[in-house]
Amino acid sequence: MRTWMSWIAVTPFAVWAAVRVSGFEPDWPWVPMVAFTPHAAAGAVLSLALAGLLRRWAAGAVALVTVLALGVAVLPRALPEPAGVAAGGATLRVLAANLLVGTADAAELARLVRSLRPDVLTLQEFTPAAERRLEAAGVRELLPYAVPRATEGVGGSAVYARHPLAAGELIKLGGFGQATAVLTHPGGARLEIVSVHPCAPKRMGRQPCWLAGLERLPRGGGRLRVLAGDFNATLDHRPVRELLAAGYRDAAAAMGRGLSPTWGGWGPVPGVAIDHVLADGRMAVRDFRVLGPIGSDHRPVYAELRLP
C-alpha cells in the first residue's frame, strides 16, 4: 500500500515535468494546463516529502528529479536578474490592462494613469462603450495620443500614449485584434508598441488563433519594441519562451516577480501570470508591479523600462 501511495503521488508530477522540459507542447488540454506549472512544482515537492515519509526510495528518486526539473523551469522567475543591461537612455513607463469585455472601472483606470504617469497604456477587450467611458474619465486628456481598435466583444485593443503615435499594423486572427503603434519618444527613440491579446486556449481541439496570434508577434532585433498585454500564456508556454529567445526580456521575471498572478486566484482556480510586459533585450528593467483590481478578471501590470 505504501508503494502504491507513493507512486500515485509522484507519477502525475513526473509526467508533467517530462512534457514541460521536453520542448514538446501537445494541444488541449495541455496548453491551458501548463500555465499551472508553478503549482505543479509545489505539488512535486509534497510528493517528494510523502515518498520520503513512506520510505519508498525509488519513488523518492523520481520525485527528486521531478522537483529539480520543475525548479529549474520555475525558480528563476522568483529571483531578480543580475544587472546586465546598462541602458542609459530615457525612461519608458508601460501600463497594460484587460478590460473584461469593456466593463472594467474606467475611473479606477484613470486614477492609475494619474498616479503612475505611464508613457504608454495598452488595453485589451476594448469596446466602443469602454472607449467612451475612458474618455469621459479623462484618460485621453492624460494620454492624448491613441491608436484605438475598439470592437464589440473581446477582440478589441488599443494603445494610448503621452507622446506621438503612428498607427501600425492590426494583427487580427480569429476575431482578436492586437493593435500596434510606433511611439516617438522625446529623447528621439522610435519604438513599436504592441497591445497583445491572442485568443484564449480554452476549448477542446486545436486553437489556431491562440498559437498564430502569438507567432505573429514581431521577433526581437531591429526596431526597439515592447509587447504588453494579456498573452493568455505564461512563461511555461513554448511560444512565449520562443519570444524571449528571439530578443525579449520578461519584465516581471527580470525583477524576480514572475510568479505574481495576474489572473485567477478566486475560488478553486489558482492564480497564474498571463499578463506580461516583454521588453526588447537592449532595454533595462527598473520596476514591475501587478496592481490592484479594476473591476476585471485580470489585474493590470506596470513596468518601468530604460531605453538604450
N, C-alpha and C positions, 0 to 999 in steps of 0.2 A: 504493500500500500504506500509506503514512504517513497519508493522508487517511482511509482505511477504519479504520485502527487508532485514530485519534483519535476518530472518531465512534462507534465501537463502545464506547470507554471513556466517552465523555461522555453519550451518549443515555440510558442507563438512569437516571442520576442526575438528568438534566434532567427526564425524565418524572416521577420520584419527587417532585422539588421542585414541579413544576406541580400535581400532585394534592394534595400536602401543603398548599400555600398557597392552593389554590382554595377551601377550605372544603367541598368535596365529598368524602364518605367512602364509597367503594364497599364492598361486602361482602367476604367471603372471596375471595382470600387477603390483601387489602389490610389488613384490620383487624389480624390478627397481624403482618403485615409492617411496618406503620407504626411499631410500637414500636421498631424498629431505626433510626429516622431519625438519631439521633446518629452511628451507624456509617456511614450513607449520606452524611452530611455529610463525614466523614473521607474516604470514597471519592471524593466530588466534588472534594476538594482534590487528591487524587492524579491524578484525570483532568485537572484544570486543569494540573498540573505536566507531565503527559505531552503534552498538546496544545502547551504552550509549548516543550518539548524538541523536538517534531516540527515546530515552526513552522507549525502549522495554525491560523491566526488566527481563522477563522470558528468552528471547534470550540472554540477557546480562549475566544472571547467568550461562547458559550453556557455553557461551563463556569464562567466568572467569574460570570455572572448566577445560575447554579445555586448556587455557593458562597455568594454573598451572600444568596440567598433562604433557604437552609437555615441559614446562620449566624444570620440574624435570628430564626429559629424556635428554634434550639438554644442559642446562646451565653448568652442571659440567665440560663439555669439555672445556669451556672457563675460568675455574677457576683453577689455579695451585693447585696441591695436596699438602697438608702439608708434610713436610719432615718426612716420616715414616720409610723408609728403610735406615739404616745406613751402607750401604755396603762400606767396607774399602779396597776392592781389587783393581786390576788393572783396567784401563780404557779400554773400548771397543768402538770404533767408527764405526758406521754402515751407509753405503750409499746404497740406493736402487733406481733403475731406470727402467722404462718400455721404451723399445727402439723403439716402434711403428713399429713392423714387421722389426726390424733391421735397420730402416732408420734414427735413431737419429744421431746427430752430434758427432762422435767419438772424435774429437779434443776437443770439449767443455766438454765432459765427462772426458777426460783425464785431462783437466785443473782443473776440480772439484777434481779429485783424488789427483792431486799435491797440491792443496790449502788446502783441508780438511784433507788429510792424513788418510783416513779411514783404519781401520784394516780389514774390510770386505766390499765387494761390491756384492750385489745381483742384477742380471739382469733378466728381463722378455722380452718376444718376441725377443729372442736371436737367430739370424740366423747365418749360416756359413759366410755370407758376413759381418755381423756385427762383428763376431769374428776376421776376417782378418783385418778389419779397426781398431778395438780396439788395436790389436797387433801392427799394423803399427803406431798408435798414441802413443804407449809406455805404455799402461795400464799394459801389462804383466811384463814390467820391474819394474813398481811401486808396483804391486801386483803379485809376482812371482808364487804363488800357485793358482791353479784353478781346479774347477770341472765343465767343460763346457758340457752342454747338448744342443748343437745347433741343431735346425731343421728348415726346411723351413716353412714359415708361422708364426703363432702367438704362437705356442706351446713350443718353446724352452726357456730354462732358464739356469742360471749359477751362481756359487759362486766363486768369486775371493777373495784372502786374502793376507795379508802381512806375515802371519805366516803359518806353515804347515797345510795342509788339508788332510783328508782322505775321499774318496768318500763314500756317504751313499746311501740309497735307493732313486730311482727316483719315485716320486709319480705321476703316469700318468693315467689320466682319460679323455676320450673324446678328445684325441689328445693334451691335455695340460699337459706338464711335469713340475713338481716342484722339482728342484734339491735340494738335501740335502748333507751336508758335516759336518764332525767333525773337528773342529778347535782346535789345540793345542796352547794355549796362552803361551808366555814366562814366565808368572807368575806361570805356572803349571796347570792352569784350562783347562779342555777339555769341549767344549760346541758344541752343534749341531746347525747348521745354516740352515734355510730353505728359499729358494727363492720362495716366494708364488705367485701363479698365477692360480687360478681356472678359468674356462671359464666364460664369461660374461652372465648374465641373461637377454638377450635382445630379445628373441623370444617368441612368444605365445606358451603356453604349458609348460610342466614340463622341468626343467633344471637339470637333474641328475648330469651332470658333474660339475655344479656350487655348488650344495649342497654337493655332495660327495667329491668334491675337497677340500671344507672347513672342512668337517667332518673327512677327512683322515689326516688332520694336527695333529701332536702329541700334546697331552694334556700336561699341566704343571706338575711339580714334577719330581723327579728322576734327570736325567742329566739336566744340565743347557741348555737352548735353547733360540734362538732368531728367530722369524718368521718375515721376512722382504720382502716387495714387493707389488705387485698390487693384493689386495684381491678381487677386483671387488665387494666390500661390505663396508659399513660404520658401525659405532657402533650402528646404528639402525637396523641392520640385526641380527636376532636371532643367527645364527651360530657364528658370531663374539662375541656376548655377552656371548655365551657359552664358547668360548675360554678364554675370560677374567675371567669368573667364575672358569675356570679349572686351573688357576695359572699364568696368564699373566697380564701385565700392558701395556696399550697403551701409547707409549712414548709421542705422541702429547697431549693427554688428561692430562697426568701427568704434563706437562709443561703449561697447560692452552691454548694450541694451537690446540685443537681438532676440531675446526671449520674452520681451514685454508684449502681451497680447493686444491686438488691435480689433479683434472680432471674437465674439463668443464670450464664454465665461459666465453665462446665465444658465440656471437650472443644471441639467446634466451635461451641457455642452462645454467642454474645456475651451479656454481661450487660445487663439492662435494668432501669429503675426503674419497677416496677409496684406497689410498696407505698408508701403516702403517708400523711401527716397533713395534712389540709386544715383550716385554722383559719378561723373567722369573721374577716372582714376588719377587724373592730374590735379584734381581738387583736394583740398584738405577738409576734413570733417571736424567741426569745432563743437557741435552740440546736436543732440537728438532727444526728442521727448514724445511720448504718447500722451495726448492731452485728455482732459475730461470729456464726458459725453455731451453731445449737442443735439440729442433727440434722434440719433441714427443708431443702427445696429453696429456701426463702425465708429471707432474713436479717431479723431483727427491726429495726424502726425506732423511734427515740425522738425526741421533740420536747419542748422546754420553751417554754411559752407564757406570756404575761402577759395577764390579763383586763383589760377596760376599767375 
